[in-house]
Amino acid sequence: MTHLSDAALQDFIVQGYRVVQPTATADLHGELYRQVERVLAAGNPGNGLIDRIPLLHQLFADPAVDAALTGILGPKYALCRHCHCHDLAPDNQAQNWHKDYPFGGNVRYHRPRYVLMLYYPHEVTPDMGPTALVPGTQYYMDGPGDEVEGLALTCTAGTVVITHYEIWHRATANRSTQTRYMLKFLFTRTEERVPEQRSRWMPTGRHAALYRTLWRWYGGQAPALKPRRSVEALQAALRDPDERVRIDAYYDLGTLGAEGVPVLMAALKDESARRWQANIERGDFTNPSQLESPYGLAAAGAVAVPALVEALQDGDWWLRAGAATALGCMGAEAQDAAPALAAALQDDSEWVCRNAADALSNMGQVPAAVPALTQALDDSRAMTPWSLSDAPLRENAAMTLAKWRAPTAAVSALQRARQQDNEYVRSWAEWALDRRF
């Protein structure tokens, strides 16, 4: 069986992408290329791409592709409904650096819970406008400057590139006479805890604490080293103008465990109040709780849960939403907070509800939270359309129940959800019910 090595996974943690050469023959890629051209001649099918080209399932099942996805997302990863074929015609100019819109309008995670799979059915040469990405930028909200060239993904026919969902990327200018196709698919992790013993890894330098935290999350051995700077120095670094410096300070505080939690909670209170409005006004569907302190709190682990549960009761919605975000970043270690998150699904703030539903999806099945999630599936309160989402709370509730393998108590609600107008709710409900058998 093909297996993603520890070294390859470590490289993905640092660089944010992995190039995969499928084992399939050139015949498959040639046929997929022909089918793509035929389908697009009648108009871009958008999310209907796989429905129109079912042969793509052979690509998804390829041993090399499956091994890479399994290594990054765990063995029970899921193919999401959203997909697209990008057809870059001759004379198209380069795009600006960007991230894809946040999935469901949710918070962007450092932990690899979502990946993009980019597929090129034909050779891509430098003049054809290859996709470019900036390795290592998956942890940043501040984008690279226009002067950054990035890594151009020139490749042979049939190449697959798997990227962290949050990596900065763009299409470059197509100076050739041929349309360049890139088929984009979205995959997600469905289980947080996958018992797997991995090797020891002790990265050093910038973001070392971040990398060690992710490696431990993957089951690797990476002792949490005590930061060289004092708590006071780390606290001061949280206001540094350089995002990279702030990220390192948050993760260093997280490695202190209980000692760092008071500082991190104070930062969450300050940051959530200071940044929520600016996040909404970014113009790229950023969640108002897209903050840095939740990453440090997630790194601190279970010792931060009581303080975050208490914050879910705060009078300011932005702090409640930020607390839900931090618990979602933490995932399975925060499972004791599931009842409080379930109660938060009825919060007066849509952002608290939405972030709580997303957070529950990362925790593994909690039977006590199922009734609240099934109720959220039928929630008719007005929500702000955000990103590709026009029913974000219902989508997150359906996604969570799907990741939880459609508990028996949710089956009736999921069957009703299959009839909803929103295609993402329908898709998650279908997948949830199929996954039960």
Residue, then its C-alpha position, 0 to 999 in steps of 0.5 A: m500500500t502506498h503511504l505518505s512518509d513522515a518526511a513528506l508530511q513534515d514538508f507539507i506542514v512547512q511548505g503547504y503543498r505536495v506534488v503527486q504523480p498519479t499511477a494512472t496511464a496517459d490514456l486516462h489523462g488524455e480522455l479526461y482532457r477530451q471530456v473537459e474540453r467537450v463539457l466546457a464547450a457547452g458552458n462551465p458546469g461549476n459544482g456539476l463538474i464531477d456529475r458531468i465527468p464521472l471518470l474523475h472518480q478514477l483519478f480520486a481513487d488512484p493509489a498515489v492520490d489517495a495516499a497523499l490525501t489520507g496522509i494529510l487528512g486521515p483515512k476517512y476524508a471526504l470530497c466536498r460538493h464545491c469544485h470548479c474547472h478554471d479555463l485560462a484562455p490565451d492572453n489572460q492576464a495574471q491574477n492578484w495573489h489571493k486565497d480562495y474564499p473561506f469555506g462556508g464563510n468559516v474561520r481559516y484553520h492552521r491545522p490542515r482540515y481542508v485541502l485543494m486538489l489541483y489537477y492538470p490533464h495536459e502539460v503546463t508550460p511556462d508560457m501557458g499561465p501556470t498556477a503559482l503559489v507562495p510556499g509556506t504562506q498558508y498560515y498568513m492572512d497578510g498576502p505577498g507583495d506584487e513583487v513576489e513571483g512565487l512557485a510556478l506549477t509547470c508540470t507534465a500531463g496528469t499532475v496533481v498538486i494538493t495544497h493547504y486550503e489557505i495557501w496564497h496563489r494565483a494564475t499567471a499570464n497565459r502568453s500561449t495560444q492554448t487554453r490552460y485547464m486546472l480542475k479544482f476539488l475540495f477535500t476535508r478531514t472528517e476525523e480529528r483523532v487518528p491513532e498513528q505513531r509518527s517519528r520524532w521531529m524537532p524543527t527550529g527557527r521561525h514557526a518552530a512552535l507552530y510546526r511542533t504543535l501540528w506534528r503532535w496533532y498528527g501523532g508525532q513526537a515533538p516535545a513542547l520546548k519552553p520559549r526562550r523569551s519571557v511571558e512579558a516579552l511574548q505578550a509585547a510581541l502580540r502587538d508587533p506589526d509583523e504577522r509572523v512575529r505575532i504568530d510565533a508569540y501566540y504559539d510560544l504562549g500556547t506551549l506554556g500551557a496553563e501559564g500562558v492561558p491568562v495572557l492568551m484569554a486577555a489577548l482574545k478579549d482585546e483582539s476580538a473587540r479590536r478586529w471584528q469590524a475590520n475583518i468584515e470590511r476586508g471584502d473577501f468574506t473573512n469571518p469576524s473571528q478570524l483572529e490569531s489568539p485562537y491558534g495559541l489557545a488551541a496550542a495550549g490545549a485542554v487547560a484553556v477549555p474552562a476559560l473559553v467555556e466561560a467566555l461563551q457566556d460573555g456579554d459581547w458577541w465578538l468574544r463569544a464568537g471568538a471563544a467558539t472559534a478557539l474551541g474549534c481550532m482546538g478540536a477533539e481536545a475541547q470535546d468537554a466544551a461541546p454542551a456549551l457549544a450546542a447551547a451557543l447554536q441558539d445565540d442571538s448572534e449569527w456569528v456565534c451560532r455559525n462558529a459554534a456549529d463549525a467548531l463542533s464538526n472538529m470534535g468527534q461525535v457528542p451525542a448530547a449535542v445532536p438535538a441542537l444540531t438537528q434543530a439548527l438544520d431547520d433554523s430559518r433565522a436570517m443569516t448574512p450570505w457569506s462566501l459561497s454560502d447563503a445558509p451558513l448555519r444550516e450548512n455547518a450543522a449538516m457538515t457536522l452531522a455528516k462528519w459524525r456519521a449521521p447519528t440515529a437521532a439525526v436521521s429524520a432531520l437529515q432526510r428532510a435536509r435532502q429536500q432543502d434548496n441549498e445544494y451544500v446542505r443537500s450534499w452534506a445530508e446525502w453524504a451523511l446518510d450514505r456514510r451510515f451504511 
